[in-house]
Amino acid sequence: MTTPQPEPTSAPLWMADYDYDLPPELIAQHPVEPRDASRLMVVDRASETITHRQFRDLPSLLSPGDLLIVNDTRVMPARLHGRRPTGGQVELLLLRRLEDGCWEAMGRPARRLRPGTVVHLRDQGGHEAAEPAEIVARRGEGLLAVRLPSEVEARLDEFGEMPLPPYIRARLEDPERYQTVFATEVGSAAAPTAGLHFTPRLLAELEAAGIRRATITLHVGLGTFLPVKVEDARQHRMHQEWYHVPAATLAAIREAREAGRRVVAVGTTACRTLESIAPNLDSDGDLSDWTDLFIVPGYRFQVVDALVTNFHLPRSTLLLLVSAFAGRDLILRAYEEAVRTRYRFYSFGDAMFIL
């Protein structure tokens, strides 16, 4: 069922060709209720047509035997607040725990956070930890190695906040709304937002319709949300993100392919994971590794047949990925249509189903 893709080339890939104008008021500040009441744009690659549905219509767009692959990662309360001894305020965004017990993090103000700097972290009630955190090293690309006190690590739910993207300025009353209903594996610094549209009721309807579901885990980090700062995208370096694919998921993918059914990735994180493990689909055991796969137009997809995704930022790696999957012209036409018809954009926005 995999759609043939052109062979990649080494020609420049200009980010200016993957830009679009978005009115600020279309950036969703709040999630819709219920989750599956969001709009769903259906983009058909074969006919190059665009139609409009609601997300709860997804079962009617799939066929019995199709396989949904969802990312079961759970977002950490990764945003920490504190102060330097001089009183200057500090914000840390935890990305992942390092082998030496430190954490990789982004920090503000970055220029003030030099190795040896201590930060007195406070919990959500304003109480400071008994011991400070310490900046151990700079790791390039604005990243830091930070050693957290054991108290903070043990009480991260109390010290940390949900790391909403900076374009969401409204307060999130229920932190669970930035988690998918199938989130179980803690480790992400951002949500796999395509999965936010699913409800237990919708999952039950999909199962009743004979649509199968399997899980992967990819802990979302810089590889997903770091902006592209170069004009030629081929010079951009993706940061590694950790994934885990259970043997049961590999078996389900093989069964779907043998039956001629579609493998449907729910989100770009699931898509990148599936394409990363393409050479090892015949493995009998679980697969766990790091991926820095950068999918750009010209990429030949090997596993994913259809994609559920949100609307992505201009000039981003995610916009490049969906353009690789559906073609730049069709995607930009779809985005123009989404703006014209007032779709909601980004993490709490509406969804797109590319088939």
WOFENNOR-V248619 format. One record per residue. PHI is phi in whole degrees, 0 to 359 (* if undefined). OMEGA is omega in degrees with one decimal (NA if undefined). Layout:
phi=PHI omega=OMEGA
phi=PHI omega=OMEGA
//
This chain:
phi=* omega=-175.9
phi=291 omega=179.6
phi=282 omega=179.4
phi=300 omega=179.8
phi=236 omega=176.6
phi=294 omega=177.4
phi=293 omega=177.8
phi=294 omega=177.0
phi=233 omega=178.6
phi=259 omega=179.7
phi=294 omega=178.5
phi=303 omega=178.0
phi=237 omega=-170.5
phi=282 omega=-179.0
phi=295 omega=178.6
phi=298 omega=178.7
phi=277 omega=-179.2
phi=234 omega=-178.8
phi=237 omega=174.4
phi=202 omega=-180.0
phi=266 omega=179.9
phi=233 omega=173.9
phi=299 omega=-175.7
phi=303 omega=-177.1
phi=290 omega=178.3
phi=272 omega=175.7
phi=282 omega=-174.7
phi=296 omega=178.5
phi=260 omega=-178.8
phi=225 omega=173.9
phi=286 omega=176.9
phi=280 omega=175.2
phi=234 omega=-11.5
phi=290 omega=-174.9
phi=305 omega=-173.9
phi=276 omega=174.3
phi=275 omega=177.8
phi=295 omega=177.6
phi=283 omega=-179.6
phi=225 omega=173.7
phi=272 omega=-179.4
phi=256 omega=-178.2
phi=248 omega=-178.9
phi=263 omega=-176.1
phi=291 omega=-176.1
phi=293 omega=-177.7
phi=265 omega=-177.0
phi=57 omega=178.4
phi=252 omega=-179.5
phi=233 omega=176.7
phi=231 omega=-172.9
phi=238 omega=179.0
phi=223 omega=169.1
phi=249 omega=-175.1
phi=298 omega=-179.9
phi=294 omega=176.3
phi=277 omega=-173.6
phi=306 omega=179.5
phi=304 omega=-178.8
phi=284 omega=-179.8
phi=264 omega=179.9
phi=247 omega=-179.0
phi=239 omega=175.8
phi=307 omega=-178.6
phi=95 omega=173.6
phi=300 omega=-175.4
phi=241 omega=174.0
phi=273 omega=174.9
phi=249 omega=-178.2
phi=247 omega=177.8
phi=264 omega=-175.5
phi=266 omega=177.6
phi=296 omega=178.2
phi=241 omega=-176.3
phi=285 omega=174.5
phi=284 omega=167.2
phi=286 omega=-160.7
phi=269 omega=-177.6
phi=263 omega=-178.3
phi=246 omega=178.4
phi=237 omega=179.0
phi=192 omega=-178.7
phi=216 omega=169.7
phi=280 omega=179.5
phi=303 omega=178.6
phi=283 omega=-179.7
phi=103 omega=179.8
phi=296 omega=-176.6
phi=282 omega=-176.7
phi=228 omega=171.7
phi=234 omega=177.4
phi=241 omega=173.3
phi=244 omega=-179.9
phi=288 omega=-179.5
phi=249 omega=178.7
phi=194 omega=177.8
phi=277 omega=-178.7
phi=268 omega=-175.2
phi=296 omega=-178.6
phi=273 omega=178.8
phi=92 omega=174.5
phi=280 omega=175.2
phi=244 omega=168.0
phi=280 omega=-174.5
phi=210 omega=166.6
phi=257 omega=-176.3
phi=224 omega=174.1
phi=227 omega=-2.3
phi=280 omega=-170.4
phi=302 omega=-174.3
phi=292 omega=-179.0
phi=269 omega=-173.3
phi=261 omega=-179.2
phi=266 omega=175.6
phi=307 omega=-177.2
phi=97 omega=177.8
phi=293 omega=175.4
phi=255 omega=-178.3
phi=230 omega=177.8
phi=271 omega=-176.2
phi=275 omega=179.4
phi=237 omega=178.7
phi=278 omega=-175.0
phi=292 omega=174.3
phi=270 omega=178.6
phi=91 omega=-179.0
phi=270 omega=-177.8
phi=278 omega=174.6
phi=294 omega=-177.5
phi=295 omega=179.5
phi=240 omega=-179.3
phi=276 omega=166.7
phi=280 omega=179.9
phi=227 omega=172.2
phi=282 omega=-174.8
phi=269 omega=-176.2
phi=198 omega=166.8
phi=266 omega=-174.6
phi=242 omega=-179.2
phi=82 omega=179.7
phi=57 omega=179.9
phi=78 omega=-177.5
phi=266 omega=-179.9
phi=233 omega=165.0
phi=257 omega=-173.9
phi=237 omega=174.1
phi=261 omega=-179.5
phi=269 omega=172.6
phi=294 omega=-177.2
phi=301 omega=179.3
phi=300 omega=-178.5
phi=290 omega=178.8
phi=298 omega=-177.8
phi=287 omega=-176.6
phi=238 omega=-175.5
phi=299 omega=177.7
phi=298 omega=-179.5
phi=269 omega=-178.9
phi=271 omega=-173.8
phi=265 omega=175.2
phi=242 omega=176.4
phi=296 omega=-173.8
phi=276 omega=178.3
phi=295 omega=177.9
phi=298 omega=-175.9
phi=295 omega=179.9
phi=281 omega=173.0
phi=263 omega=-175.6
phi=263 omega=-178.7
phi=284 omega=178.3
phi=286 omega=177.7
phi=266 omega=-175.5
phi=290 omega=-178.2
phi=242 omega=-178.7
phi=303 omega=-179.8
phi=293 omega=178.5
phi=286 omega=173.2
phi=257 omega=172.4
phi=236 omega=171.9
phi=284 omega=-179.7
phi=287 omega=177.8
phi=251 omega=-179.3
phi=285 omega=179.5
phi=227 omega=-171.2
phi=260 omega=-174.2
phi=290 omega=175.8
phi=165 omega=-176.0
phi=264 omega=173.4
phi=262 omega=176.2
phi=202 omega=-177.7
phi=278 omega=167.9
phi=281 omega=-159.6
phi=292 omega=177.3
phi=299 omega=-179.7
phi=282 omega=-177.3
phi=292 omega=-175.4
phi=278 omega=-175.5
phi=278 omega=174.2
phi=240 omega=174.7
phi=304 omega=179.4
phi=297 omega=-179.7
phi=295 omega=177.7
phi=299 omega=178.1
phi=294 omega=178.2
phi=295 omega=177.8
phi=296 omega=179.0
phi=296 omega=179.7
phi=296 omega=179.9
phi=276 omega=178.2
phi=84 omega=179.0
phi=268 omega=-173.8
phi=274 omega=179.4
phi=220 omega=175.5
phi=221 omega=-174.1
phi=242 omega=163.1
phi=231 omega=172.1
phi=235 omega=166.5
phi=228 omega=179.8
phi=280 omega=-172.8
phi=289 omega=178.4
phi=217 omega=-176.0
phi=297 omega=-179.0
phi=303 omega=-178.5
phi=275 omega=-169.0
phi=247 omega=177.6
phi=291 omega=-178.8
phi=291 omega=176.0
phi=275 omega=-175.3
phi=255 omega=179.6
phi=252 omega=-179.7
phi=282 omega=176.5
phi=263 omega=-174.3
phi=301 omega=-178.3
phi=292 omega=176.5
phi=266 omega=179.4
phi=283 omega=178.1
phi=252 omega=177.1
phi=282 omega=173.4
phi=278 omega=-177.7
phi=287 omega=173.0
phi=230 omega=-175.4
phi=273 omega=177.5
phi=228 omega=174.1
phi=219 omega=178.0
phi=236 omega=-179.6
phi=293 omega=177.6
phi=301 omega=179.8
phi=296 omega=177.7
phi=291 omega=177.1
phi=300 omega=179.3
phi=296 omega=179.5
phi=295 omega=178.1
phi=294 omega=179.6
phi=299 omega=-179.9
phi=296 omega=179.8
phi=297 omega=-178.7
phi=294 omega=179.6
phi=295 omega=179.7
phi=273 omega=-178.9
phi=74 omega=179.5
phi=262 omega=-175.8
phi=277 omega=168.1
phi=262 omega=-173.1
phi=250 omega=178.4
phi=277 omega=174.7
phi=266 omega=177.9
phi=101 omega=179.9
phi=292 omega=178.9
phi=292 omega=176.2
phi=296 omega=179.8
phi=299 omega=-178.9
phi=296 omega=178.8
phi=295 omega=-178.8
phi=298 omega=179.1
phi=289 omega=178.5
phi=291 omega=-176.2
phi=261 omega=-177.2
phi=309 omega=-178.7
phi=291 omega=-173.3
phi=242 omega=-177.4
phi=298 omega=-177.8
phi=273 omega=-179.1
phi=296 omega=179.1
phi=272 omega=-176.4
phi=247 omega=175.6
phi=295 omega=174.8
phi=241 omega=175.8
phi=222 omega=-178.7
phi=188 omega=174.7
phi=254 omega=176.8
phi=233 omega=170.1
phi=235 omega=-179.2
phi=301 omega=-179.0
phi=244 omega=-176.3
phi=266 omega=-179.2
phi=230 omega=177.5
phi=309 omega=-173.5
phi=106 omega=179.2
phi=293 omega=178.1
phi=261 omega=-179.4
phi=289 omega=-175.1
phi=245 omega=-175.2
phi=237 omega=-170.0
phi=278 omega=179.1
phi=255 omega=179.7
phi=209 omega=-171.0
phi=219 omega=169.4
phi=260 omega=-175.0
phi=206 omega=173.1
phi=269 omega=175.5
phi=268 omega=-167.5
phi=252 omega=-179.0
phi=296 omega=172.9
phi=300 omega=173.7
phi=56 omega=-177.9
phi=247 omega=176.7
phi=297 omega=-178.7
phi=288 omega=175.7
phi=293 omega=175.1
phi=296 omega=-178.8
phi=297 omega=-178.3
phi=292 omega=175.0
phi=291 omega=174.7
phi=296 omega=-175.9
phi=282 omega=-173.0
phi=245 omega=-175.1
phi=97 omega=-176.2
phi=301 omega=-174.7
phi=297 omega=-179.9
phi=292 omega=179.7
phi=294 omega=-179.9
phi=294 omega=174.6
phi=293 omega=177.5
phi=295 omega=179.0
phi=292 omega=176.5
phi=298 omega=177.2
phi=294 omega=178.9
phi=296 omega=177.0
phi=294 omega=-178.0
phi=297 omega=-176.6
phi=261 omega=169.4
phi=65 omega=169.2
phi=295 omega=176.1
phi=264 omega=-170.1
phi=251 omega=170.1
phi=75 omega=-163.6
phi=304 omega=179.6
phi=262 omega=-175.6
phi=270 omega=-177.6
phi=278 omega=-171.9
phi=235 omega=176.5
phi=229 omega=173.7
phi=244 omega=-178.9
phi=257 omega=-179.1
phi=239 omega=NA
//
